[in-house]
Amino acid sequence: MAGLTKNTPHPTEIKLHQQSRILDISFSDGKTFHFPCEFLRVHSPSAEVGGHGPGQEVLQTGKKMVNIMKIEPVGHYAIQLHFTDGHNTGLYSWDLLYQYGLDQDSMWQRYLQRMQEASASREHEANSPGKTHSCSH
């Protein structure tokens, strides 16, 4: 996932379904992946989510209803997603998105397991007045 190679499939279509909160990405090898916005948000390749090294990952909670407001291209190799909770610091390269598509089921199950172990919720916590999103460092 470190960088693009000449063999890395590239997207041929990127389509956001805002009502269902699904981002569809079709790749040049014919594969199409359907990413829930929540999945992309909780697996953001940002330091805020992944930390600055192995074992420093920050569990993202309360993201079940998050959506994507804007998709920005970054050169010819990535997109930057702007989420409704204000998060926008992760760059999603084509190879990262392709790998996420291949590993989506196991990544999601691992996330749900971590949530259960932490007794955390995917639901947004509305009992925090004045707080627009749950984001901790």
C-alpha positions in Angstrom: 0.0 0.0 0.0 3.0 2.3 0.1 2.8 3.5 -3.5 1.4 3.0 -6.9 3.0 0.6 -9.3 2.4 0.4 -13.0 0.2 -2.7 -12.2 -2.0 -0.9 -9.7 -5.6 -0.8 -11.0 -6.9 2.7 -11.2 -10.5 3.9 -10.8 -12.6 4.2 -13.9 -15.6 5.5 -12.0 -16.2 6.9 -8.6 -19.8 7.4 -7.6 -21.2 8.7 -4.3 -24.7 7.6 -3.2 -25.4 10.2 -0.5 -28.8 8.8 0.6 -27.4 5.3 1.2 -24.0 6.7 2.3 -22.2 4.3 -0.1 -19.1 5.2 -2.3 -18.9 2.9 -5.3 -15.5 2.7 -7.0 -14.9 0.7 -10.2 -11.4 -0.2 -11.2 -9.6 -0.8 -14.5 -9.4 -4.5 -13.9 -13.2 -4.8 -13.8 -13.6 -5.0 -10.0 -16.1 -2.7 -8.3 -16.2 -2.1 -4.5 -19.0 -0.6 -2.5 -17.7 1.3 0.5 -20.0 2.5 3.3 -19.0 6.0 4.3 -18.7 4.8 7.9 -16.1 2.2 6.8 -14.0 4.8 4.9 -14.2 7.2 7.9 -13.2 4.7 10.6 -10.3 3.4 8.4 -9.1 6.8 7.3 -5.4 6.7 6.4 -4.8 9.8 8.6 -2.6 10.2 11.6 -5.7 11.1 13.6 -7.1 7.6 13.0 -4.0 5.5 12.4 -1.7 7.2 14.8 2.0 7.7 14.0 3.0 4.1 14.1 1.8 0.5 14.8 -0.2 0.2 18.0 -1.2 3.9 18.0 -4.5 3.5 16.2 -7.4 5.5 17.6 -10.7 3.7 17.7 -13.3 5.8 15.9 -16.7 5.7 17.6 -20.1 7.3 16.8 -19.6 7.3 13.0 -22.5 5.2 11.9 -24.4 8.1 10.2 -21.3 9.9 8.8 -21.5 10.8 5.1 -19.1 12.3 2.5 -19.8 15.9 1.6 -17.1 16.3 -1.0 -14.5 14.3 -2.9 -11.4 16.1 -4.1 -8.9 14.6 -6.6 -5.2 14.6 -5.4 -3.0 14.4 -8.5 -3.5 11.3 -10.5 -3.1 8.9 -7.6 -5.6 9.6 -4.8 -8.7 11.3 -3.5 -9.3 13.3 -0.3 -12.7 12.7 1.3 -14.5 15.4 3.3 -16.8 13.8 5.8 -19.8 15.4 7.5 -18.1 15.1 10.9 -15.4 17.6 9.8 -12.7 15.0 9.1 -10.8 15.5 5.9 -7.1 14.7 6.5 -6.8 11.3 5.0 -5.5 10.7 1.4 -7.0 7.6 -0.1 -4.6 6.4 -2.9 -5.8 4.1 -5.6 -3.8 1.2 -4.2 -5.1 1.8 -0.7 -8.7 1.9 -1.9 -8.2 -1.2 -4.0 -6.6 -3.1 -1.0 -9.5 -1.8 1.2 -11.9 -3.3 -1.3 -10.2 -6.7 -1.2 -9.9 -6.7 2.6 -13.2 -4.9 3.4 -15.0 -7.8 5.1 -12.1 -8.7 7.4 -11.3 -5.1 8.2 -15.0 -4.4 9.1 -15.2 -7.5 11.3 -11.9 -6.5 13.1 -13.4 -3.0 13.6 -16.7 -4.4 15.1 -14.6 -6.7 17.4 -12.6 -3.7 18.6 -15.8 -1.7 19.2 -17.2 -4.6 21.2 -14.1 -5.0 23.3 -14.1 -1.3 24.1 -17.9 -1.3 24.9 -18.1 1.5 22.3 -21.0 2.5 20.1 -21.2 3.2 16.4 -24.1 5.6 17.2 -23.3 9.3 17.6 -23.5 10.2 21.2 -26.0 13.0 21.5 -25.5 13.5 25.2 -22.5 15.8 24.7 -24.0 19.4 24.4 -22.2 21.6 22.0 -20.1 18.8 20.5 -20.6 18.3 16.8 -18.5 15.2 16.4 -16.6 12.8 18.5 -12.9 13.1 17.7 -10.1 12.5 20.2 -6.4 12.5 19.9 
